Amino acid sequence: MDGDISRYEDIINLPHHVSSVHPHMNMSDRAAQFAPFDALTGFSEAVDETAKKSQKENEIWIGGK
């Protein structure tokens, strides 16, 4: 690669394409496309439950010292 832009000389100065068919998407809708999704359904709930159990065990251990 080494920064060789000569391969793109034919397209580097072309104007930005604007579709005549599809309306411009607003920023909020565009951002939603890239928002994370819950690929592991229930994972966050399992993590929360484990954290609660650990907190309770920690409180018992500290309290019993």
mmCIF file of the N, C-alpha and C atoms, coordinates in Angstrom:
data_MODEL
# 
_entry.id   MODEL 
# 
loop_
_atom_site.group_PDB 
_atom_site.id 
_atom_site.type_symbol 
_atom_site.label_atom_id 
_atom_site.label_alt_id 
_atom_site.label_comp_id 
_atom_site.label_asym_id 
_atom_site.label_entity_id 
_atom_site.label_seq_id 
_atom_site.pdbx_PDB_ins_code 
_atom_site.Cartn_x 
_atom_site.Cartn_y 
_atom_site.Cartn_z 
_atom_site.occupancy 
_atom_site.B_iso_or_equiv 
_atom_site.pdbx_formal_charge 
_atom_site.auth_seq_id 
_atom_site.auth_comp_id 
_atom_site.auth_asym_id 
_atom_site.auth_atom_id 
_atom_site.pdbx_PDB_model_num 
ATOM 1   N N  . MET A 1 1  ? 0.834   -1.185  0.000   1.00 0.00 ? 1  MET A N  1 
ATOM 2   C CA . MET A 1 1  ? 0.000   0.000   0.000   1.00 0.00 ? 1  MET A CA 1 
ATOM 3   C C  . MET A 1 1  ? 0.878   1.248   0.000   1.00 0.00 ? 1  MET A C  1 
ATOM 4   N N  . ASP A 1 2  ? 1.621   1.483   0.989   1.00 0.00 ? 2  ASP A N  1 
ATOM 5   C CA . ASP A 1 2  ? 2.603   2.567   1.080   1.00 0.00 ? 2  ASP A CA 1 
ATOM 6   C C  . ASP A 1 2  ? 2.086   3.928   0.614   1.00 0.00 ? 2  ASP A C  1 
ATOM 7   N N  . GLY A 1 3  ? 0.792   4.201   0.761   1.00 0.00 ? 3  GLY A N  1 
ATOM 8   C CA . GLY A 1 3  ? 0.252   5.510   0.444   1.00 0.00 ? 3  GLY A CA 1 
ATOM 9   C C  . GLY A 1 3  ? 0.225   5.825   -1.040  1.00 0.00 ? 3  GLY A C  1 
ATOM 10  N N  . ASP A 1 4  ? 0.260   4.828   -1.899  1.00 0.00 ? 4  ASP A N  1 
ATOM 11  C CA . ASP A 1 4  ? 0.266   5.044   -3.345  1.00 0.00 ? 4  ASP A CA 1 
ATOM 12  C C  . ASP A 1 4  ? -1.148  5.337   -3.820  1.00 0.00 ? 4  ASP A C  1 
ATOM 13  N N  . ILE A 1 5  ? -1.438  6.629   -4.065  1.00 0.00 ? 5  ILE A N  1 
ATOM 14  C CA . ILE A 1 5  ? -2.781  6.994   -4.501  1.00 0.00 ? 5  ILE A CA 1 
ATOM 15  C C  . ILE A 1 5  ? -2.900  7.035   -6.021  1.00 0.00 ? 5  ILE A C  1 
ATOM 16  N N  . SER A 1 6  ? -1.833  6.730   -6.732  1.00 0.00 ? 6  SER A N  1 
ATOM 17  C CA . SER A 1 6  ? -1.880  6.779   -8.187  1.00 0.00 ? 6  SER A CA 1 
ATOM 18  C C  . SER A 1 6  ? -2.918  5.808   -8.756  1.00 0.00 ? 6  SER A C  1 
ATOM 19  N N  . ARG A 1 7  ? -3.233  4.764   -8.010  1.00 0.00 ? 7  ARG A N  1 
ATOM 20  C CA . ARG A 1 7  ? -4.237  3.810   -8.476  1.00 0.00 ? 7  ARG A CA 1 
ATOM 21  C C  . ARG A 1 7  ? -5.628  4.433   -8.485  1.00 0.00 ? 7  ARG A C  1 
ATOM 22  N N  . TYR A 1 8  ? -5.827  5.521   -7.772  1.00 0.00 ? 8  TYR A N  1 
ATOM 23  C CA . TYR A 1 8  ? -7.154  6.131   -7.633  1.00 0.00 ? 8  TYR A CA 1 
ATOM 24  C C  . TYR A 1 8  ? -7.272  7.468   -8.358  1.00 0.00 ? 8  TYR A C  1 
ATOM 25  N N  . GLU A 1 9  ? -6.302  7.796   -9.184  1.00 0.00 ? 9  GLU A N  1 
ATOM 26  C CA . GLU A 1 9  ? -6.317  9.093   -9.860  1.00 0.00 ? 9  GLU A CA 1 
ATOM 27  C C  . GLU A 1 9  ? -7.564  9.309   -10.698 1.00 0.00 ? 9  GLU A C  1 
ATOM 28  N N  . ASP A 1 10 ? -8.148  8.241   -11.250 1.00 0.00 ? 10 ASP A N  1 
ATOM 29  C CA . ASP A 1 10 ? -9.320  8.385   -12.107 1.00 0.00 ? 10 ASP A CA 1 
ATOM 30  C C  . ASP A 1 10 ? -10.598 8.692   -11.326 1.00 0.00 ? 10 ASP A C  1 
ATOM 31  N N  . ILE A 1 11 ? -10.616 8.417   -10.031 1.00 0.00 ? 11 ILE A N  1 
ATOM 32  C CA . ILE A 1 11 ? -11.845 8.646   -9.253  1.00 0.00 ? 11 ILE A CA 1 
ATOM 33  C C  . ILE A 1 11 ? -11.669 9.633   -8.108  1.00 0.00 ? 11 ILE A C  1 
ATOM 34  N N  . ILE A 1 12 ? -10.454 10.011  -7.799  1.00 0.00 ? 12 ILE A N  1 
ATOM 35  C CA . ILE A 1 12 ? -10.191 10.795  -6.584  1.00 0.00 ? 12 ILE A CA 1 
ATOM 36  C C  . ILE A 1 12 ? -10.886 12.160  -6.586  1.00 0.00 ? 12 ILE A C  1 
ATOM 37  N N  . ASN A 1 13 ? -11.097 12.759  -7.736  1.00 0.00 ? 13 ASN A N  1 
ATOM 38  C CA . ASN A 1 13 ? -11.688 14.099  -7.777  1.00 0.00 ? 13 ASN A CA 1 
ATOM 39  C C  . ASN A 1 13 ? -13.125 14.116  -8.271  1.00 0.00 ? 13 ASN A C  1 
ATOM 40  N N  . LEU A 1 14 ? -13.772 12.953  -8.299  1.00 0.00 ? 14 LEU A N  1 
ATOM 41  C CA . LEU A 1 14 ? -15.171 12.914  -8.715  1.00 0.00 ? 14 LEU A CA 1 
ATOM 42  C C  . LEU A 1 14 ? -16.058 13.528  -7.634  1.00 0.00 ? 14 LEU A C  1 
ATOM 43  N N  . PRO A 1 15 ? -17.180 14.149  -8.030  1.00 0.00 ? 15 PRO A N  1 
ATOM 44  C CA . PRO A 1 15 ? -18.088 14.718  -7.031  1.00 0.00 ? 15 PRO A CA 1 
ATOM 45  C C  . PRO A 1 15 ? -18.789 13.616  -6.251  1.00 0.00 ? 15 PRO A C  1 
ATOM 46  N N  . HIS A 1 16 ? -19.217 13.945  -5.051  1.00 0.00 ? 16 HIS A N  1 
ATOM 47  C CA . HIS A 1 16 ? -19.942 13.004  -4.192  1.00 0.00 ? 16 HIS A CA 1 
ATOM 48  C C  . HIS A 1 16 ? -21.271 12.647  -4.854  1.00 0.00 ? 16 HIS A C  1 
ATOM 49  N N  . HIS A 1 17 ? -21.581 11.366  -4.914  1.00 0.00 ? 17 HIS A N  1 
ATOM 50  C CA . HIS A 1 17 ? -22.828 10.911  -5.534  1.00 0.00 ? 17 HIS A CA 1 
ATOM 51  C C  . HIS A 1 17 ? -24.025 11.200  -4.623  1.00 0.00 ? 17 HIS A C  1 
ATOM 52  N N  . VAL A 1 18 ? -25.082 11.723  -5.208  1.00 0.00 ? 18 VAL A N  1 
ATOM 53  C CA . VAL A 1 18 ? -26.339 11.938  -4.497  1.00 0.00 ? 18 VAL A CA 1 
ATOM 54  C C  . VAL A 1 18 ? -27.422 11.223  -5.292  1.00 0.00 ? 18 VAL A C  1 
ATOM 55  N N  . SER A 1 19 ? -28.102 10.290  -4.654  1.00 0.00 ? 19 SER A N  1 
ATOM 56  C CA . SER A 1 19 ? -29.118 9.490   -5.332  1.00 0.00 ? 19 SER A CA 1 
ATOM 57  C C  . SER A 1 19 ? -30.322 10.332  -5.717  1.00 0.00 ? 19 SER A C  1 
ATOM 58  N N  . SER A 1 20 ? -30.827 10.080  -6.919  1.00 0.00 ? 20 SER A N  1 
ATOM 59  C CA . SER A 1 20 ? -32.059 10.741  -7.352  1.00 0.00 ? 20 SER A CA 1 
ATOM 60  C C  . SER A 1 20 ? -33.269 9.864   -7.032  1.00 0.00 ? 20 SER A C  1 
ATOM 61  N N  . VAL A 1 21 ? -33.021 8.652   -6.555  1.00 0.00 ? 21 VAL A N  1 
ATOM 62  C CA . VAL A 1 21 ? -34.090 7.699   -6.269  1.00 0.00 ? 21 VAL A CA 1 
ATOM 63  C C  . VAL A 1 21 ? -34.354 7.597   -4.764  1.00 0.00 ? 21 VAL A C  1 
ATOM 64  N N  . HIS A 1 22 ? -33.304 7.490   -3.977  1.00 0.00 ? 22 HIS A N  1 
ATOM 65  C CA . HIS A 1 22 ? -33.442 7.305   -2.531  1.00 0.00 ? 22 HIS A CA 1 
ATOM 66  C C  . HIS A 1 22 ? -33.247 8.633   -1.802  1.00 0.00 ? 22 HIS A C  1 
ATOM 67  N N  . PRO A 1 23 ? -34.149 8.975   -0.891  1.00 0.00 ? 23 PRO A N  1 
ATOM 68  C CA . PRO A 1 23 ? -33.995 10.224  -0.136  1.00 0.00 ? 23 PRO A CA 1 
ATOM 69  C C  . PRO A 1 23 ? -32.807 10.134  0.823   1.00 0.00 ? 23 PRO A C  1 
ATOM 70  N N  . HIS A 1 24 ? -32.258 11.284  1.155   1.00 0.00 ? 24 HIS A N  1 
ATOM 71  C CA . HIS A 1 24 ? -31.135 11.361  2.087   1.00 0.00 ? 24 HIS A CA 1 
ATOM 72  C C  . HIS A 1 24 ? -31.585 10.863  3.463   1.00 0.00 ? 24 HIS A C  1 
ATOM 73  N N  . MET A 1 25 ? -30.798 10.005  4.082   1.00 0.00 ? 25 MET A N  1 
ATOM 74  C CA . MET A 1 25 ? -31.139 9.457   5.396   1.00 0.00 ? 25 MET A CA 1 
ATOM 75  C C  . MET A 1 25 ? -30.667 10.424  6.483   1.00 0.00 ? 25 MET A C  1 
ATOM 76  N N  . ASN A 1 26 ? -31.543 10.703  7.452   1.00 0.00 ? 26 ASN A N  1 
ATOM 77  C CA . ASN A 1 26 ? -31.126 11.614  8.512   1.00 0.00 ? 26 ASN A CA 1 
ATOM 78  C C  . ASN A 1 26 ? -30.100 10.928  9.432   1.00 0.00 ? 26 ASN A C  1 
ATOM 79  N N  . MET A 1 27 ? -29.389 11.706  10.197  1.00 0.00 ? 27 MET A N  1 
ATOM 80  C CA . MET A 1 27 ? -28.280 11.213  11.013  1.00 0.00 ? 27 MET A CA 1 
ATOM 81  C C  . MET A 1 27 ? -28.734 10.190  12.054  1.00 0.00 ? 27 MET A C  1 
ATOM 82  N N  . SER A 1 28 ? -29.910 10.399  12.636  1.00 0.00 ? 28 SER A N  1 
ATOM 83  C CA . SER A 1 28 ? -30.415 9.489   13.659  1.00 0.00 ? 28 SER A CA 1 
ATOM 84  C C  . SER A 1 28 ? -30.703 8.099   13.079  1.00 0.00 ? 28 SER A C  1 
ATOM 85  N N  . ASP A 1 29 ? -31.353 8.064   11.923  1.00 0.00 ? 29 ASP A N  1 
ATOM 86  C CA . ASP A 1 29 ? -31.650 6.781   11.291  1.00 0.00 ? 29 ASP A CA 1 
ATOM 87  C C  . ASP A 1 29 ? -30.373 6.077   10.838  1.00 0.00 ? 29 ASP A C  1 
ATOM 88  N N  . ARG A 1 30 ? -29.429 6.842   10.351  1.00 0.00 ? 30 ARG A N  1 
ATOM 89  C CA . ARG A 1 30 ? -28.161 6.257   9.908   1.00 0.00 ? 30 ARG A CA 1 
ATOM 90  C C  . ARG A 1 30 ? -27.408 5.657   11.095  1.00 0.00 ? 30 ARG A C  1 
ATOM 91  N N  . ALA A 1 31 ? -27.390 6.359   12.216  1.00 0.00 ? 31 ALA A N  1 
ATOM 92  C CA . ALA A 1 31 ? -26.706 5.872   13.411  1.00 0.00 ? 31 ALA A CA 1 
ATOM 93  C C  . ALA A 1 31 ? -27.348 4.579   13.908  1.00 0.00 ? 31 ALA A C  1 
ATOM 94  N N  . ALA A 1 32 ? -28.663 4.474   13.779  1.00 0.00 ? 32 ALA A N  1 
ATOM 95  C CA . ALA A 1 32 ? -29.368 3.284   14.250  1.00 0.00 ? 32 ALA A CA 1 
ATOM 96  C C  . ALA A 1 32 ? -28.920 2.033   13.498  1.00 0.00 ? 32 ALA A C  1 
ATOM 97  N N  . GLN A 1 33 ? -28.487 2.186   12.260  1.00 0.00 ? 33 GLN A N  1 
ATOM 98  C CA . GLN A 1 33 ? -28.006 1.043   11.490  1.00 0.00 ? 33 GLN A CA 1 
ATOM 99  C C  . GLN A 1 33 ? -26.773 0.410   12.120  1.00 0.00 ? 33 GLN A C  1 
ATOM 100 N N  . PHE A 1 34 ? -25.985 1.224   12.767  1.00 0.00 ? 34 PHE A N  1 
ATOM 101 C CA . PHE A 1 34 ? -24.720 0.756   13.308  1.00 0.00 ? 34 PHE A CA 1 
ATOM 102 C C  . PHE A 1 34 ? -24.757 0.536   14.818  1.00 0.00 ? 34 PHE A C  1 
ATOM 103 N N  . ALA A 1 35 ? -25.932 0.688   15.404  1.00 0.00 ? 35 ALA A N  1 
ATOM 104 C CA . ALA A 1 35 ? -26.082 0.479   16.844  1.00 0.00 ? 35 ALA A CA 1 
ATOM 105 C C  . ALA A 1 35 ? -25.848 -0.999  17.167  1.00 0.00 ? 35 ALA A C  1 
ATOM 106 N N  . PRO A 1 36 ? -25.264 -1.279  18.311  1.00 0.00 ? 36 PRO A N  1 
ATOM 107 C CA . PRO A 1 36 ? -25.056 -2.679  18.676  1.00 0.00 ? 36 PRO A CA 1 
ATOM 108 C C  . PRO A 1 36 ? -26.390 -3.387  18.884  1.00 0.00 ? 36 PRO A C  1 
ATOM 109 N N  . PHE A 1 37 ? -26.399 -4.670  18.638  1.00 0.00 ? 37 PHE A N  1 
ATOM 110 C CA . PHE A 1 37 ? -27.606 -5.449  18.846  1.00 0.00 ? 37 PHE A CA 1 
ATOM 111 C C  . PHE A 1 37 ? -27.308 -6.550  19.852  1.00 0.00 ? 37 PHE A C  1 
ATOM 112 N N  . ASP A 1 38 ? -28.343 -7.073  20.462  1.00 0.00 ? 38 ASP A N  1 
ATOM 113 C CA . ASP A 1 38 ? -28.177 -8.085  21.506  1.00 0.00 ? 38 ASP A CA 1 
ATOM 114 C C  . ASP A 1 38 ? -28.012 -9.451  20.851  1.00 0.00 ? 38 ASP A C  1 
ATOM 115 N N  . ALA A 1 39 ? -26.794 -9.730  20.388  1.00 0.00 ? 39 ALA A N  1 
ATOM 116 C CA . ALA A 1 39 ? -26.520 -10.988 19.688  1.00 0.00 ? 39 ALA A CA 1 
ATOM 117 C C  . ALA A 1 39 ? -26.682 -12.182 20.616  1.00 0.00 ? 39 ALA A C  1 
ATOM 118 N N  . LEU A 1 40 ? -26.388 -11.999 21.868  1.00 0.00 ? 40 LEU A N  1 
ATOM 119 C CA . LEU A 1 40 ? -26.519 -13.071 22.849  1.00 0.00 ? 40 LEU A CA 1 
ATOM 120 C C  . LEU A 1 40 ? -27.699 -12.750 23.754  1.00 0.00 ? 40 LEU A C  1 
ATOM 121 N N  . THR A 1 41 ? -28.883 -13.139 23.314  1.00 0.00 ? 41 THR A N  1 
ATOM 122 C CA . THR A 1 41 ? -30.101 -12.842 24.060  1.00 0.00 ? 41 THR A CA 1 
ATOM 123 C C  . THR A 1 41 ? -29.997 -13.394 25.477  1.00 0.00 ? 41 THR A C  1 
ATOM 124 N N  . GLY A 1 42 ? -30.231 -12.526 26.449  1.00 0.00 ? 42 GLY A N  1 
ATOM 125 C CA . GLY A 1 42 ? -30.185 -12.938 27.845  1.00 0.00 ? 42 GLY A CA 1 
ATOM 126 C C  . GLY A 1 42 ? -28.815 -12.826 28.489  1.00 0.00 ? 42 GLY A C  1 
ATOM 127 N N  . PHE A 1 43 ? -27.798 -12.521 27.709  1.00 0.00 ? 43 PHE A N  1 
ATOM 128 C CA . PHE A 1 43 ? -26.441 -12.461 28.254  1.00 0.00 ? 43 PHE A CA 1 
ATOM 129 C C  . PHE A 1 43 ? -26.306 -11.364 29.299  1.00 0.00 ? 43 PHE A C  1 
ATOM 130 N N  . SER A 1 44 ? -26.833 -10.182 28.999  1.00 0.00 ? 44 SER A N  1 
ATOM 131 C CA . SER A 1 44 ? -26.692 -9.070  29.950  1.00 0.00 ? 44 SER A CA 1 
ATOM 132 C C  . SER A 1 44 ? -27.430 -9.372  31.258  1.00 0.00 ? 44 SER A C  1 
ATOM 133 N N  . GLU A 1 45 ? -28.565 -10.061 31.168  1.00 0.00 ? 45 GLU A N  1 
ATOM 134 C CA . GLU A 1 45 ? -29.294 -10.432 32.381  1.00 0.00 ? 45 GLU A CA 1 
ATOM 135 C C  . GLU A 1 45 ? -28.484 -11.430 33.209  1.00 0.00 ? 45 GLU A C  1 
ATOM 136 N N  . ALA A 1 46 ? -27.813 -12.376 32.541  1.00 0.00 ? 46 ALA A N  1 
ATOM 137 C CA . ALA A 1 46 ? -26.985 -13.357 33.244  1.00 0.00 ? 46 ALA A CA 1 
ATOM 138 C C  . ALA A 1 46 ? -25.800 -12.676 33.928  1.00 0.00 ? 46 ALA A C  1 
ATOM 139 N N  . VAL A 1 47 ? -25.208 -11.717 33.267  1.00 0.00 ? 47 VAL A N  1 
ATOM 140 C CA . VAL A 1 47 ? -24.094 -10.973 33.860  1.00 0.00 ? 47 VAL A CA 1 
ATOM 141 C C  . VAL A 1 47 ? -24.574 -10.199 35.080  1.00 0.00 ? 47 VAL A C  1 
ATOM 142 N N  . ASP A 1 48 ? -25.730 -9.544  34.953  1.00 0.00 ? 48 ASP A N  1 
ATOM 143 C CA . ASP A 1 48 ? -26.289 -8.795  36.086  1.00 0.00 ? 48 ASP A CA 1 
ATOM 144 C C  . ASP A 1 48 ? -26.575 -9.707  37.274  1.00 0.00 ? 48 ASP A C  1 
ATOM 145 N N  . GLU A 1 49 ? -27.129 -10.881 37.012  1.00 0.00 ? 49 GLU A N  1 
ATOM 146 C CA . GLU A 1 49 ? -27.444 -11.831 38.084  1.00 0.00 ? 49 GLU A CA 1 
ATOM 147 C C  . GLU A 1 49 ? -26.170 -12.317 38.774  1.00 0.00 ? 49 GLU A C  1 
ATOM 148 N N  . THR A 1 50 ? -25.144 -12.607 37.993  1.00 0.00 ? 50 THR A N  1 
ATOM 149 C CA . THR A 1 50 ? -23.869 -13.043 38.565  1.00 0.00 ? 50 THR A CA 1 
ATOM 150 C C  . THR A 1 50 ? -23.260 -11.937 39.424  1.00 0.00 ? 50 THR A C  1 
ATOM 151 N N  . ALA A 1 51 ? -23.364 -10.690 38.954  1.00 0.00 ? 51 ALA A N  1 
ATOM 152 C CA . ALA A 1 51 ? -22.839 -9.564  39.726  1.00 0.00 ? 51 ALA A CA 1 
ATOM 153 C C  . ALA A 1 51 ? -23.574 -9.421  41.054  1.00 0.00 ? 51 ALA A C  1 
ATOM 154 N N  . LYS A 1 52 ? -24.883 -9.607  41.041  1.00 0.00 ? 52 LYS A N  1 
ATOM 155 C CA . LYS A 1 52 ? -25.669 -9.519  42.281  1.00 0.00 ? 52 LYS A CA 1 
ATOM 156 C C  . LYS A 1 52 ? -25.259 -10.613 43.265  1.00 0.00 ? 52 LYS A C  1 
ATOM 157 N N  . LYS A 1 53 ? -25.078 -11.840 42.755  1.00 0.00 ? 53 LYS A N  1 
ATOM 158 C CA . LYS A 1 53 ? -24.673 -12.954 43.615  1.00 0.00 ? 53 LYS A CA 1 
ATOM 159 C C  . LYS A 1 53 ? -23.288 -12.688 44.212  1.00 0.00 ? 53 LYS A C  1 
ATOM 160 N N  . SER A 1 54 ? -22.381 -12.185 43.384  1.00 0.00 ? 54 SER A N  1 
ATOM 161 C CA . SER A 1 54 ? -21.028 -11.882 43.869  1.00 0.00 ? 54 SER A CA 1 
ATOM 162 C C  . SER A 1 54 ? -21.051 -10.802 44.938  1.00 0.00 ? 54 SER A C  1 
ATOM 163 N N  . GLN A 1 55 ? -21.890 -9.794  44.729  1.00 0.00 ? 55 GLN A N  1 
ATOM 164 C CA . GLN A 1 55 ? -22.012 -8.708  45.696  1.00 0.00 ? 55 GLN A CA 1 
ATOM 165 C C  . GLN A 1 55 ? -22.537 -9.236  47.028  1.00 0.00 ? 55 GLN A C  1 
ATOM 166 N N  . LYS A 1 56 ? -23.543 -10.106 46.975  1.00 0.00 ? 56 LYS A N  1 
ATOM 167 C CA . LYS A 1 56 ? -24.109 -10.676 48.206  1.00 0.00 ? 56 LYS A CA 1 
ATOM 168 C C  . LYS A 1 56 ? -23.071 -11.529 48.928  1.00 0.00 ? 56 LYS A C  1 
ATOM 169 N N  . GLU A 1 57 ? -22.339 -12.356 48.175  1.00 0.00 ? 57 GLU A N  1 
ATOM 170 C CA . GLU A 1 57 ? -21.302 -13.193 48.779  1.00 0.00 ? 57 GLU A CA 1 
ATOM 171 C C  . GLU A 1 57 ? -20.203 -12.340 49.393  1.00 0.00 ? 57 GLU A C  1 
ATOM 172 N N  . ASN A 1 58 ? -19.867 -11.260 48.737  1.00 0.00 ? 58 ASN A N  1 
ATOM 173 C CA . ASN A 1 58 ? -18.840 -10.355 49.243  1.00 0.00 ? 58 ASN A CA 1 
ATOM 174 C C  . ASN A 1 58 ? -19.308 -9.695  50.538  1.00 0.00 ? 58 ASN A C  1 
ATOM 175 N N  . GLU A 1 59 ? -20.569 -9.278  50.594  1.00 0.00 ? 59 GLU A N  1 
ATOM 176 C CA . GLU A 1 59 ? -21.111 -8.672  51.788  1.00 0.00 ? 59 GLU A CA 1 
ATOM 177 C C  . GLU A 1 59 ? -21.138 -9.658  52.955  1.00 0.00 ? 59 GLU A C  1 
ATOM 178 N N  . ILE A 1 60 ? -21.492 -10.909 52.682  1.00 0.00 ? 60 ILE A N  1 
ATOM 179 C CA . ILE A 1 60 ? -21.502 -11.945 53.720  1.00 0.00 ? 60 ILE A CA 1 
ATOM 180 C C  . ILE A 1 60 ? -20.098 -12.195 54.211  1.00 0.00 ? 60 ILE A C  1 
ATOM 181 N N  . TRP A 1 61 ? -19.137 -12.301 53.298  1.00 0.00 ? 61 TRP A N  1 
ATOM 182 C CA . TRP A 1 61 ? -17.759 -12.583 53.670  1.00 0.00 ? 61 TRP A CA 1 
ATOM 183 C C  . TRP A 1 61 ? -17.168 -11.452 54.514  1.00 0.00 ? 61 TRP A C  1 
ATOM 184 N N  . ILE A 1 62 ? -17.405 -10.216 54.093  1.00 0.00 ? 62 ILE A N  1 
ATOM 185 C CA . ILE A 1 62 ? -16.885 -9.062  54.822  1.00 0.00 ? 62 ILE A CA 1 
ATOM 186 C C  . ILE A 1 62 ? -17.571 -8.966  56.191  1.00 0.00 ? 62 ILE A C  1 
ATOM 187 N N  . GLY A 1 63 ? -18.865 -9.198  56.226  1.00 0.00 ? 63 GLY A N  1 
ATOM 188 C CA . GLY A 1 63 ? -19.632 -9.112  57.470  1.00 0.00 ? 63 GLY A CA 1 
ATOM 189 C C  . GLY A 1 63 ? -19.247 -10.205 58.460  1.00 0.00 ? 63 GLY A C  1 
ATOM 190 N N  . GLY A 1 64 ? -18.801 -11.374 57.981  1.00 0.00 ? 64 GLY A N  1 
ATOM 191 C CA . GLY A 1 64 ? -18.477 -12.486 58.862  1.00 0.00 ? 64 GLY A CA 1 
ATOM 192 C C  . GLY A 1 64 ? -17.051 -12.461 59.366  1.00 0.00 ? 64 GLY A C  1 
ATOM 193 N N  . LYS A 1 65 ? -16.263 -11.477 58.967  1.00 0.00 ? 65 LYS A N  1 
ATOM 194 C CA . LYS A 1 65 ? -14.869 -11.402 59.345  1.00 0.00 ? 65 LYS A CA 1 
ATOM 195 C C  . LYS A 1 65 ? -14.662 -11.084 60.784  1.00 0.00 ? 65 LYS A C  1 
# 
